[in-house]
């Protein structure tokens, strides 16, 4: 998470946790630093993948 803009970290963590807990897709806009420390905006859509184990 060190590449994520400091102002976005708490929100991004909460959105990802909510998506995982609810098994619902997420859609977010956030800033990520490149190797030179410059931030760029990213629009991300993802869906949690839960692998169910059967014994």
N, C-alpha and C positions, 0 to 999 in steps of 0.2 A: 504493500500500500504506500510505500515511500514515494512512488512516482505520481501518486494522485495529489492534486492540489489540496493544500491544507484546509481550505474552506469547504471542500467537497467530501472529505474523508468520513466524517460522522454520518452524513446523509447517505453516502454510497454504501457504507457498512449496513445501515438500517434497511435500506432498500433490498440489498442482497439477502439479508437475514430473513426479511419478511417474505420474499419470493421463495426462498428455500423452505421455510416453515409452512407456507400455504400451498406449495407446489404449483405456483402460478407464475406466468411469464412476467418479466420485468422490462421496463423501457425507461432509460435514463440518459441524461445529458450530463457529462462530467469532463473535467480537464485532467490531462495526463502530460507529464513532463517528458520531453525527449532527452537524449543524452547530453545536450548542451544546457538543460535546465529551462528551456522554453516550453510553455504550456500550450497545448492545442485542445480544442473541444472535440469530444467524441460523443456520438449518439449510439447507444448500445441497446439492442433488444436481445434478450436471451430467455431460455426456458430451462428450469432446473431438470437435471437428469437424476433420477433416483433409481439406483440398482437394488432391486428387492432380492434378497437371498432366501432360498428355500433349502431347508435341511432335510 
